[in-house]
């Protein structure tokens, strides 16, 4: 039974510990819970030790939901939700539920000149005028991204055509405005008019994000909606800890198809003629995951 169903909540110390374990930033917690950032900062810095009832309820709820969204391994009832095997339907349902319960953030005041003025090498993405810190990628993250990129690059070399794959950090001015600049892990652009020397301007055809504890919320919620609304045709979310991949073919459905690290995942924008062998990728990095 969930904390909020029996009138009890996680203690502040429990939430502080959970925050460390999950790698949440204060901004992510504020976005997910709807609690003002200033309140989150005061609570997790120890300034506020007696938060309001509604604040405790909102914060406890998001820490409980983390396990339901990303760790759907065995059937069980936990946190007031039925936990089933990790199916595409269940994960998409939970993602949509989280989006619906998250209060929309206000548009920030950051613009393209602010982004371009950042020191070289700064790992920041800008979405709707707000800056989001990016953690340094792990070796596993980079290896998976690199091997996927190599498959895409080799396919284009062998088959020709206008499509151009790229790998992070590649700036993508997603909405063709001055409020959003993202750096997907892997991307494919088939309209070369969208490519300028400095960046991609507009929605790529295919995007791949490799999940890590620090970026799961960004990739599964914020970017999922942003990419879909911008006109991205296909979006992959690779989840190394679960050894699975969610593939969104937005031209056909808003729900993902789920694959495992035993599968060859077809690329829809190339009519399934290109496939990424995730068993080969897993065999290469299995010693780091098992």
Backbone bond lengths (Angstrom), bond angles and torsions (degrees), N, CA, C in turn:
res aa  C-N    CA-C-N  psi(-1)  N-CA   C-N-CA  omega(-1)  CA-C   N-CA-C  phi
1 X - - - 1.468 - - 1.520 109.16 -
2 X 1.276 116.61 138.92 1.460 121.25 -177.17 1.511 111.14 -71.31
3 X 1.330 115.74 154.22 1.449 121.10 178.31 1.514 111.41 -54.31
4 X 1.329 116.12 -46.58 1.455 119.26 -173.32 1.518 112.45 -72.38
5 X 1.345 118.33 -13.83 1.448 119.94 178.41 1.524 111.65 -81.99
6 X 1.305 118.02 -24.28 1.453 119.15 -178.42 1.524 111.82 -109.62
7 X 1.350 116.23 14.29 1.450 119.28 173.66 1.505 113.76 80.00
8 X 1.338 118.18 13.78 1.447 121.53 179.30 1.525 108.77 -122.46
9 X 1.336 114.91 156.51 1.454 118.93 -179.30 1.521 109.72 -135.22
10 X 1.319 114.66 165.32 1.450 119.66 173.58 1.519 108.97 -62.67
11 X 1.322 116.33 144.79 1.456 119.35 175.36 1.525 109.11 -74.81
12 X 1.320 116.03 164.84 1.456 120.16 178.32 1.522 110.31 -60.09
13 X 1.316 117.34 -42.31 1.462 120.95 180.00 1.525 111.25 -63.32
14 X 1.332 116.48 -38.80 1.468 119.79 177.37 1.522 110.76 -63.96
15 X 1.325 116.94 -40.25 1.461 120.35 179.52 1.522 111.33 -69.03
16 X 1.332 116.72 -38.01 1.469 120.25 177.59 1.525 109.73 -61.56
17 X 1.347 116.08 -42.50 1.455 120.29 178.98 1.525 111.06 -66.25
18 X 1.335 115.83 -41.04 1.459 120.70 179.78 1.534 110.08 -65.13
19 X 1.307 116.47 -38.94 1.465 121.73 178.39 1.529 110.36 -59.20
20 X 1.333 116.52 -43.64 1.463 120.84 179.04 1.524 111.15 -64.93
21 X 1.335 116.07 -43.91 1.465 120.49 -177.70 1.529 111.92 -63.31
22 X 1.329 116.30 -38.97 1.464 120.63 -174.80 1.513 113.47 -90.40
23 X 1.334 116.98 -11.62 1.456 120.12 177.87 1.515 114.28 74.23
24 X 1.330 117.25 24.82 1.454 120.54 179.38 1.526 111.41 -70.77
25 X 1.308 116.79 144.89 1.459 121.53 167.45 1.530 108.09 -93.19
26 X 1.329 116.43 162.61 1.461 119.76 176.68 1.525 111.03 -60.05
27 X 1.343 116.34 -36.56 1.463 120.15 179.73 1.520 111.36 -64.73
28 X 1.340 117.48 -41.45 1.460 120.47 178.30 1.521 111.04 -62.91
29 X 1.326 116.70 -42.26 1.464 120.96 179.89 1.521 110.25 -63.22
30 X 1.328 116.27 -42.37 1.466 119.94 178.50 1.526 110.63 -63.12
31 X 1.335 117.61 -43.89 1.463 121.72 -179.60 1.524 111.57 -61.96
32 X 1.337 117.02 -42.68 1.457 121.19 -175.68 1.523 112.72 -74.39
33 X 1.315 116.63 -35.57 1.463 120.52 -173.07 1.512 114.42 -94.28
34 X 1.335 117.16 -23.61 1.448 120.09 -173.80 1.510 113.02 83.00
35 X 1.341 116.90 1.23 1.464 121.56 176.89 1.532 108.33 -78.26
36 X 1.324 119.54 134.39 1.468 120.82 -179.33 1.523 111.96 -54.30
37 X 1.327 116.31 142.07 1.457 121.29 -178.47 1.521 111.42 -56.37
38 X 1.326 117.00 -40.25 1.471 119.96 -179.06 1.525 111.28 -61.49
39 X 1.340 116.69 -37.25 1.470 120.86 178.24 1.518 110.68 -68.21
40 X 1.341 116.32 -42.58 1.469 120.78 178.55 1.533 110.14 -60.88
41 X 1.328 116.34 -44.76 1.463 120.54 -179.94 1.527 111.62 -61.06
42 X 1.329 116.62 -42.74 1.469 120.20 -179.94 1.519 111.38 -66.37
43 X 1.333 116.21 -39.42 1.458 119.75 -177.71 1.528 111.34 -67.51
44 X 1.333 116.75 -47.46 1.464 119.54 -174.96 1.526 113.32 -81.91
45 X 1.325 116.76 -8.50 1.465 119.32 173.41 1.519 111.53 -95.11
46 X 1.346 116.29 -6.20 1.464 120.06 178.10 1.510 114.44 92.25
47 X 1.333 117.81 -0.58 1.466 120.19 179.88 1.527 110.17 -68.38
48 X 1.349 116.36 -42.70 1.459 121.14 177.94 1.521 108.98 -103.37
49 X 1.325 116.72 120.35 1.464 121.20 -179.14 1.528 111.92 -110.79
50 X 1.331 117.76 -9.31 1.462 120.81 -179.60 1.528 110.02 -130.12
51 X 1.327 117.64 71.03 1.470 120.58 -179.01 1.525 111.40 -68.03
52 X 1.303 115.40 162.08 1.456 121.37 179.32 1.525 111.08 -68.52
53 X 1.329 114.10 160.12 1.467 121.67 179.42 1.527 111.26 -54.80
54 X 1.345 116.61 -48.75 1.467 120.15 -177.28 1.522 112.11 -63.77
55 X 1.342 116.22 -33.58 1.463 120.22 178.51 1.518 110.54 -66.39
56 X 1.337 116.91 -46.61 1.463 120.98 178.00 1.526 111.11 -60.64
57 X 1.315 116.29 -40.45 1.460 120.52 -179.70 1.526 111.12 -62.57
58 X 1.328 115.87 -47.55 1.460 120.56 -178.15 1.524 111.64 -64.64
59 X 1.329 117.20 -42.49 1.460 120.66 -177.95 1.525 111.66 -70.86
60 X 1.339 117.03 -42.08 1.463 119.90 178.69 1.520 110.54 -60.00
61 X 1.324 115.38 -38.14 1.456 120.30 -176.22 1.526 112.27 -64.17
62 X 1.337 117.46 -40.17 1.469 118.16 -177.39 1.520 111.44 -73.56
63 X 1.342 117.93 -32.65 1.458 118.74 178.11 1.518 110.30 -69.95
64 X 1.321 117.70 -34.19 1.458 120.78 176.14 1.513 111.13 -67.61
65 X 1.363 118.03 -39.29 1.465 121.98 -175.81 1.509 112.47 -67.82
66 X 1.334 117.68 -24.63 1.469 120.40 -178.85 1.512 110.95 -52.97
67 X 1.356 116.92 -47.71 1.443 119.46 -177.40 1.526 111.14 -67.40
68 X 1.318 117.05 -35.42 1.458 119.47 -178.35 1.513 111.83 -67.10
69 X 1.335 118.02 -35.21 1.454 120.74 -175.49 1.513 112.22 -79.76
70 X 1.329 117.81 -41.64 1.461 119.12 -170.32 1.522 115.26 -107.41
71 X 1.333 118.39 -10.92 1.447 118.86 -176.10 1.522 110.19 -127.13
72 X 1.317 116.12 63.16 1.452 122.33 -177.20 1.523 108.99 -94.95
73 X 1.322 116.43 72.98 1.463 119.53 -174.61 1.526 112.33 -96.62
74 X 1.318 117.74 -51.92 1.447 121.55 -173.31 1.512 110.49 -118.55
75 X 1.334 115.96 154.52 1.452 119.50 176.87 1.515 109.11 -71.92
76 X 1.318 116.35 128.12 1.451 121.52 179.38 1.506 108.52 -169.48
77 X 1.319 116.37 161.52 1.450 120.54 173.69 1.511 107.41 -105.56
78 X 1.338 115.78 119.15 1.453 120.45 -176.79 1.508 108.87 -148.82
79 X 1.310 115.00 142.52 1.462 121.11 177.68 1.523 112.72 57.38
80 X 1.350 116.08 30.17 1.452 119.36 177.52 1.506 113.59 76.68
81 X 1.338 118.06 6.30 1.462 121.93 -179.63 1.511 109.12 -122.87
82 X 1.325 116.65 149.40 1.454 120.30 174.79 1.509 108.19 -80.51
83 X 1.323 116.70 118.74 1.456 120.58 177.84 1.510 108.08 -92.99
84 X 1.317 116.26 119.96 1.447 123.19 -178.24 1.519 108.85 -114.69
85 X 1.331 118.24 172.67 1.463 119.17 172.84 1.515 110.09 -54.57
86 X 1.315 116.66 153.61 1.460 121.01 -172.83 1.517 111.80 -69.91
87 X 1.329 116.73 87.33 1.448 121.88 179.38 1.504 110.15 -104.36
88 X 1.313 115.56 157.24 1.460 119.60 179.89 1.514 110.80 -61.22
89 X 1.336 117.24 -40.71 1.458 119.97 -177.97 1.522 110.60 -62.55
90 X 1.331 116.20 -46.93 1.464 119.19 -175.86 1.516 111.43 -64.41
91 X 1.316 117.12 -43.67 1.452 120.11 -178.66 1.525 110.60 -67.15
92 X 1.328 117.65 -42.33 1.456 119.98 179.06 1.522 110.52 -64.12
93 X 1.336 116.63 -38.64 1.460 120.70 178.87 1.520 110.59 -60.68
94 X 1.326 116.09 -45.40 1.460 119.86 -179.29 1.518 111.83 -68.24
95 X 1.330 116.81 -37.02 1.458 120.17 177.66 1.523 110.29 -63.13
96 X 1.340 116.36 -46.24 1.456 119.23 179.72 1.518 111.71 -64.24
97 X 1.339 116.77 -35.41 1.460 120.63 178.29 1.518 110.06 -65.08
98 X 1.330 116.48 -42.64 1.463 119.84 179.83 1.531 110.96 -64.73
99 X 1.336 116.78 -42.15 1.452 120.38 178.75 1.526 110.29 -60.72
100 X 1.335 115.63 -43.03 1.457 119.57 -177.12 1.521 111.60 -64.94
101 X 1.350 117.17 -31.03 1.452 120.44 -176.59 1.526 112.68 -90.79
102 X 1.311 116.33 -7.84 1.458 119.62 179.91 1.520 109.96 -88.49
103 X 1.309 116.55 126.33 1.453 120.01 179.39 1.520 109.65 -67.60
104 X 1.316 117.36 133.63 1.467 118.65 179.86 1.511 111.49 -63.15
105 X 1.335 115.87 135.46 1.454 119.61 -179.23 1.521 111.55 -78.76
106 X 1.289 115.00 156.86 1.457 119.21 178.15 1.528 109.10 -76.52
107 X 1.329 115.73 153.84 1.450 120.58 177.17 1.527 108.37 -69.41
108 X 1.334 116.24 129.74 1.457 119.84 -178.55 1.524 111.83 -78.90
109 X 1.323 114.82 176.23 1.466 119.59 -176.66 1.522 112.99 -103.39
110 X 1.337 117.51 7.43 1.455 120.18 178.78 1.524 110.16 -80.10
111 X 1.325 115.10 144.51 1.453 120.72 -179.23 1.528 109.55 -135.16
112 X 1.318 116.71 176.10 1.458 121.87 -176.23 1.530 113.05 -53.20
113 X 1.343 120.48 -43.36 1.472 119.00 177.99 1.524 112.73 -59.93
114 X 1.349 117.82 -34.51 1.465 120.54 177.30 1.524 110.64 -66.38
115 X 1.332 115.59 -40.71 1.460 120.11 178.81 1.523 110.87 -65.41
116 X 1.321 116.80 -45.33 1.454 120.55 -178.00 1.528 111.90 -67.94
117 X 1.334 117.48 -21.20 1.458 121.14 -179.51 1.525 113.14 -83.70
118 X 1.342 117.02 -5.68 1.466 119.85 179.18 1.530 110.00 -65.00
119 X 1.329 117.47 146.49 1.470 120.06 177.64 1.521 111.37 -57.61
120 X 1.303 116.94 143.74 1.463 121.54 -179.79 1.524 109.92 -58.09
121 X 1.322 115.65 133.83 1.460 120.34 -179.99 1.514 114.29 93.23
122 X 1.333 117.71 -7.79 1.456 120.88 177.97 1.527 109.52 -66.17
123 X 1.336 116.67 129.55 1.461 121.09 -178.67 1.531 109.12 -94.69
124 X 1.329 114.41 91.15 1.463 122.07 -177.61 1.526 108.75 -136.59
125 X 1.322 116.61 139.73 1.453 121.39 167.20 1.528 107.96 -114.42
126 X 1.315 116.27 150.53 1.464 121.62 179.54 1.527 108.23 -120.76
127 X 1.319 116.12 120.79 1.458 121.24 179.99 1.519 108.87 -128.94
128 X 1.317 115.65 121.31 1.464 121.91 -179.30 1.533 111.96 51.45
129 X 1.323 115.15 42.90 1.456 119.98 175.41 1.513 115.41 78.37
130 X 1.327 116.96 12.96 1.472 120.03 179.25 1.523 109.09 -121.93
131 X 1.327 116.98 138.93 1.450 122.77 177.46 1.533 109.80 -85.71
132 X 1.334 115.88 138.70 1.460 122.34 175.38 1.524 108.16 -127.51
133 X 1.342 116.25 125.14 1.455 120.64 178.27 1.521 110.58 -69.64
134 X 1.304 116.20 144.92 1.460 121.92 176.81 1.523 108.76 -117.06
135 X 1.339 116.00 125.56 1.458 119.72 177.66 1.525 110.20 -71.64
136 X 1.327 116.37 152.14 1.457 120.42 177.21 1.525 109.34 -62.10
137 X 1.332 119.04 133.72 1.464 121.12 -177.78 1.524 111.73 -69.05
138 X 1.329 115.75 149.01 1.457 121.11 177.02 1.530 109.98 -81.61
139 X 1.310 115.66 170.37 1.462 120.42 177.42 1.525 110.27 -61.48
140 X 1.348 116.68 -43.17 1.470 120.88 179.25 1.528 110.18 -60.03
141 X 1.315 115.52 -46.37 1.462 121.10 179.53 1.527 111.00 -56.41
142 X 1.318 116.49 -48.36 1.459 120.82 -178.11 1.519 112.34 -68.33
143 X 1.319 116.02 -36.79 1.471 119.14 -179.63 1.531 110.76 -65.67
144 X 1.328 116.52 -44.86 1.464 120.19 178.96 1.532 110.44 -62.81
145 X 1.326 116.36 -47.21 1.464 120.06 179.51 1.521 111.16 -58.77
146 X 1.326 115.90 -45.14 1.459 120.50 -177.75 1.515 113.35 -63.95
147 X 1.331 116.63 -40.45 1.467 119.65 -179.12 1.527 111.22 -70.29
148 X 1.333 117.28 -36.66 1.467 119.97 175.66 1.529 110.03 -64.62
149 X 1.314 115.84 -45.80 1.466 120.32 178.78 1.527 110.89 -57.92
150 X 1.318 118.04 -42.36 1.470 121.43 -179.16 1.524 111.52 -61.65
151 X 1.342 117.29 -38.57 1.468 120.35 177.64 1.526 109.99 -62.87
152 X 1.332 116.22 -45.14 1.465 120.18 179.62 1.530 110.92 -63.22
153 X 1.310 116.52 -45.57 1.467 121.22 -178.17 1.519 111.05 -62.85
154 X 1.321 117.23 -43.99 1.464 120.72 179.97 1.524 111.20 -65.79
155 X 1.327 117.19 -36.56 1.464 119.95 178.74 1.525 110.54 -63.13
156 X 1.325 116.62 -44.04 1.470 120.27 -179.68 1.530 110.49 -65.55
157 X 1.326 116.63 -40.72 1.461 119.91 179.06 1.525 111.46 -61.43
158 X 1.336 115.79 -39.54 1.459 120.09 -176.44 1.529 113.08 -79.53
159 X 1.329 116.74 -27.91 1.468 120.12 -172.81 1.523 114.15 -112.10
160 X 1.314 116.72 -10.36 1.449 119.45 -179.97 1.521 112.67 71.43
161 X 1.308 116.49 -165.42 1.457 121.38 -179.31 1.522 111.61 101.58
162 X 1.316 117.13 172.90 1.463 121.43 -173.44 1.529 114.78 -83.84
163 X 1.328 117.13 -13.23 1.467 119.51 -172.99 1.525 112.15 -63.96
164 X 1.342 115.10 141.63 1.464 120.94 179.41 1.523 109.76 -130.16
165 X 1.352 117.57 113.80 1.464 120.67 175.08 1.529 110.53 -79.12
166 X 1.328 115.85 154.96 1.459 121.44 174.62 1.519 108.41 -150.90
167 X 1.307 115.63 167.17 1.461 121.76 -176.58 1.523 108.69 -133.07
168 X 1.324 116.05 155.51 1.467 121.18 -178.95 1.531 110.59 -63.53
169 X 1.335 116.05 149.12 1.469 127.35 0.59 1.528 112.28 -89.68
170 X 1.326 115.63 109.20 1.461 122.28 173.28 1.523 107.99 -118.10
171 X 1.305 117.63 120.21 1.459 120.53 -179.71 1.526 110.68 -69.77
172 X 1.325 115.52 134.34 1.459 121.98 176.15 1.528 108.29 -126.05
173 X 1.320 115.61 112.45 1.463 121.68 177.46 1.529 106.47 -84.49
174 X 1.301 115.39 80.30 1.460 123.88 -161.24 1.528 114.16 -56.66
175 X 1.321 116.98 -47.66 1.468 121.22 -174.57 1.527 113.43 -97.23
176 X 1.325 116.60 9.53 1.472 121.30 -177.81 1.525 111.31 59.10
177 X 1.326 117.77 25.15 1.458 121.14 176.08 1.522 108.54 -118.72
178 X 1.321 117.26 -168.15 1.465 119.92 -177.87 1.516 111.91 -107.59
179 X 1.368 117.25 20.96 1.459 120.13 -175.74 1.520 114.27 -114.86
180 X 1.339 117.74 -10.74 1.465 119.93 -176.27 1.525 110.80 -136.20
181 X 1.351 115.05 128.10 1.463 121.93 175.12 1.527 107.16 -143.57
182 X 1.329 116.61 115.74 1.457 121.16 -178.25 1.523 110.07 -117.33
183 X 1.343 114.94 164.15 1.458 121.61 178.38 1.526 109.31 -131.58
184 X 1.334 117.97 79.34 1.471 120.82 179.82 1.528 110.64 -61.23
185 X 1.330 115.53 154.71 1.464 119.52 -178.50 1.533 111.33 -64.96
186 X 1.325 116.52 -44.32 1.464 121.74 176.79 1.522 107.40 -140.25
187 X 1.321 116.87 143.05 1.461 119.76 178.97 1.524 110.16 -144.69
188 X 1.331 114.19 157.82 1.464 121.53 174.50 1.528 107.69 -133.44
189 X 1.323 115.62 126.59 1.465 121.79 177.41 1.521 108.20 -117.51
190 X 1.335 116.57 124.59 1.468 120.53 -178.69 1.520 113.06 -104.87
191 X 1.312 118.28 -9.99 1.458 122.87 174.91 1.529 107.84 -104.65
192 X 1.320 116.23 100.90 1.463 119.48 -173.94 1.520 113.66 -67.43
193 X 1.324 116.92 -14.20 1.462 119.76 175.32 1.530 111.50 -66.30
194 X 1.338 116.13 -17.47 1.462 120.35 178.59 1.532 112.72 -84.22
195 X 1.315 116.91 -6.76 1.461 120.57 -175.25 1.524 110.20 -103.88
196 X 1.331 115.47 123.47 1.459 121.12 171.28 1.521 107.27 -117.43
197 X 1.316 116.59 174.05 1.459 119.80 -174.60 1.518 112.30 -58.37
198 X 1.325 117.63 -38.10 1.463 121.12 -173.11 1.521 113.82 -86.42
199 X 1.355 117.54 -27.95 1.454 118.32 -170.20 1.534 110.84 -168.18
200 X 1.319 114.62 179.70 1.465 122.30 169.16 1.523 107.11 -98.18
201 X 1.318 116.73 133.28 1.461 121.30 179.49 1.521 108.25 -115.97
202 X 1.307 116.28 105.31 1.459 121.44 -176.21 1.517 110.84 118.30
203 X 1.308 116.57 178.26 1.459 121.89 -175.27 1.526 111.88 -80.70
204 X 1.342 118.72 124.51 1.467 120.77 171.66 1.529 110.27 -65.08
205 X 1.317 116.21 165.40 1.456 120.30 178.74 1.524 111.65 -78.33
206 X 1.328 115.66 -38.24 1.468 120.84 -177.67 1.522 109.20 -135.56
207 X 1.339 115.65 134.92 1.464 121.39 176.32 1.516 109.21 -129.15
208 X 1.331 115.92 144.12 1.465 122.65 176.45 1.519 108.23 -127.96
209 X 1.333 116.38 130.57 1.459 121.81 173.08 1.523 108.01 -122.69
210 X 1.328 116.34 132.95 1.469 122.05 177.42 1.522 107.39 -101.14
211 X 1.318 116.12 120.72 1.455 121.51 -173.15 1.524 112.00 -74.07
212 X 1.322 115.05 146.25 1.463 122.78 169.61 1.516 106.76 -141.35
213 X 1.354 119.48 163.53 1.464 120.73 -177.97 1.519 113.69 -55.03
214 X 1.315 118.11 -27.76 1.462 120.28 -176.14 1.520 113.52 -86.50
215 X 1.355 117.70 -15.95 1.473 118.22 -174.88 1.518 114.05 -121.81
216 X 1.347 117.85 7.63 1.465 119.52 -173.26 1.525 111.78 -60.86
217 X 1.325 117.43 -42.67 1.468 119.53 -177.64 1.528 110.48 -66.25
218 X 1.311 116.27 -43.04 1.461 120.56 179.60 1.525 111.02 -58.83
219 X 1.341 116.77 -48.10 1.470 120.06 -174.94 1.524 113.05 -74.18
220 X 1.340 117.08 -35.43 1.468 120.65 -174.90 1.521 113.47 -86.50
221 X 1.311 117.54 -20.11 1.459 119.29 -176.31 1.522 111.80 -119.84
222 X 1.321 116.58 -67.76 1.455 120.89 -173.44 1.528 110.98 -63.31
223 X 1.334 116.84 -52.13 1.457 119.56 -177.16 1.523 112.42 -71.71
224 X 1.318 117.55 -34.07 1.459 120.33 177.93 1.525 110.42 -55.24
225 X 1.320 116.82 -50.77 1.465 120.89 179.68 1.525 111.13 -67.36
226 X 1.326 115.29 -41.33 1.467 119.69 -177.37 1.530 110.86 -64.17
227 X 1.319 116.81 -46.72 1.456 120.88 -179.36 1.530 111.12 -63.70
228 X 1.313 116.44 -44.25 1.464 120.13 -179.14 1.528 110.80 -61.76
229 X 1.326 115.99 -45.51 1.466 119.78 -177.91 1.527 112.67 -70.24
230 X 1.332 116.55 -25.64 1.469 120.00 -177.86 1.524 112.77 -78.80
231 X 1.339 117.02 -16.53 1.457 119.69 179.64 1.512 114.69 106.53
232 X 1.342 117.67 12.58 1.469 120.38 173.86 1.527 108.23 -61.81
233 X 1.311 116.49 135.44 1.464 120.30 -176.19 1.527 112.57 -82.61
234 X 1.335 116.18 -36.09 1.469 120.44 -173.90 1.523 109.28 -145.33
235 X 1.343 116.20 136.63 1.465 121.44 -176.31 1.521 109.61 -137.82
236 X 1.338 115.64 123.24 1.463 121.39 177.59 1.521 109.88 -106.92
237 X 1.332 116.03 135.31 1.463 122.02 170.96 1.524 106.96 -116.59
238 X 1.321 116.60 113.96 1.460 122.07 -179.62 1.531 108.20 -97.18
239 X 1.340 116.35 126.90 1.463 121.56 -176.64 1.528 108.55 -116.69
240 X 1.331 118.51 90.89 1.465 121.16 -174.29 1.524 114.20 -58.40
241 X 1.343 118.08 -41.32 1.462 120.45 -176.83 1.520 112.44 -63.33
242 X 1.327 117.03 -29.99 1.459 120.56 178.27 1.522 112.32 -97.07
243 X 1.340 115.54 -8.21 1.463 120.97 -178.65 1.534 110.95 58.49
244 X 1.320 115.71 45.15 1.453 118.95 175.76 1.516 111.74 -143.43
245 X 1.327 114.40 169.63 1.461 122.35 -175.44 1.526 108.20 -136.33
246 X 1.312 116.74 131.85 1.462 121.85 173.03 1.522 107.78 -102.60
247 X 1.317 116.64 125.67 1.456 121.54 -179.24 1.525 109.30 -115.71
248 X 1.322 115.51 117.07 1.461 121.81 176.23 1.526 108.66 -99.75
249 X 1.324 116.29 117.13 1.460 122.21 172.07 1.524 105.90 -103.04
250 X 1.325 116.14 88.92 1.459 120.64 -171.75 1.529 113.22 -64.69
251 X 1.317 117.42 -17.85 1.462 120.24 178.02 1.522 112.06 -73.48
252 X 1.334 116.40 -16.33 1.461 120.13 -178.21 1.523 113.79 -118.63
253 X 1.337 117.31 -31.98 1.461 119.36 -174.43 1.521 110.58 -160.95
254 X 1.334 115.65 156.07 1.471 120.58 173.36 1.521 111.05 -91.78
255 X 1.326 117.44 -5.69 1.457 121.40 178.56 1.529 109.71 -98.75
256 X 1.335 116.65 145.67 1.462 119.29 -176.63 1.519 113.30 -86.01
257 X 1.316 114.74 159.79 1.460 122.04 166.30 1.521 106.97 -100.82
258 X 1.311 116.66 134.76 1.461 119.78 -176.35 1.527 110.88 -104.35
259 X 1.333 114.71 134.42 1.456 122.38 175.88 1.528 109.05 -123.84
260 X 1.323 116.05 165.52 1.456 121.10 177.44 1.526 110.09 -115.72
261 X 1.310 116.15 176.79 1.459 121.08 177.76 1.530 112.00 -76.81
262 X 1.329 116.70 10.61 1.467 121.89 172.32 1.526 110.68 -101.66
263 X 1.333 117.03 -4.64 1.462 120.82 -170.43 1.527 113.50 -103.62
264 X 1.332 113.76 160.21 1.459 121.64 166.65 1.526 106.50 -100.11
265 X 1.316 116.06 116.26 1.462 120.86 -173.18 1.523 109.70 -93.74
266 X 1.339 117.47 120.87 1.470 120.60 -178.42 1.527 111.64 -78.93
267 X 1.324 115.64 150.30 1.461 122.60 178.55 1.520 108.53 -98.64
268 X 1.322 116.49 111.98 1.470 121.01 -173.62 1.523 112.55 -66.19
269 X 1.343 117.85 -35.94 1.472 118.76 -177.04 1.521 111.44 -66.59
270 X 1.331 116.95 -17.12 1.465 121.45 176.18 1.526 111.16 -110.00
271 X 1.323 116.42 29.31 1.474 123.53 176.29 1.537 112.14 53.92
272 X 1.316 115.55 36.65 1.475 123.54 177.12 1.532 113.65 65.21
273 X 1.334 117.05 11.70 1.475 119.54 179.76 1.523 111.56 -74.00
274 X 1.311 117.11 -26.08 1.461 122.08 175.70 1.521 108.38 -103.03
275 X 1.327 116.46 135.05 1.459 120.84 178.66 1.529 109.53 -133.62
276 X 1.332 115.59 139.28 1.462 121.21 177.12 1.521 108.07 -99.06
277 X 1.316 116.53 119.28 1.466 122.44 -178.67 1.531 108.38 -83.80
278 X 1.319 116.42 98.53 1.463 119.62 -177.96 1.526 112.50 -75.79
279 X 1.321 117.67 -18.90 1.462 118.48 173.17 1.528 109.92 -65.98
280 X 1.321 115.76 -38.98 1.461 119.96 176.50 1.529 110.67 -64.22
281 X 1.336 116.35 -41.24 1.461 119.48 177.44 1.521 110.38 -64.22
282 X 1.339 116.16 -44.48 1.466 119.89 -179.21 1.526 111.52 -63.29
283 X 1.318 116.73 -42.33 1.473 119.77 179.85 1.529 110.15 -59.59
284 X 1.323 115.93 -30.47 1.464 120.46 -177.90 1.522 112.06 -75.17
285 X 1.344 117.16 -30.28 1.477 119.90 -173.79 1.524 112.62 -121.13
286 X 1.337 117.84 9.13 1.464 120.74 -173.29 1.528 112.52 -58.51
287 X 1.325 116.78 -32.58 1.473 119.25 -178.84 1.533 111.82 -66.04
288 X 1.320 116.67 -16.47 1.465 120.61 178.68 1.531 112.70 -95.70
289 X 1.329 117.15 -12.72 1.461 120.94 -176.88 1.513 112.74 -106.92
290 X 1.321 118.79 -27.41 1.474 121.84 -175.10 1.529 110.85 -89.83
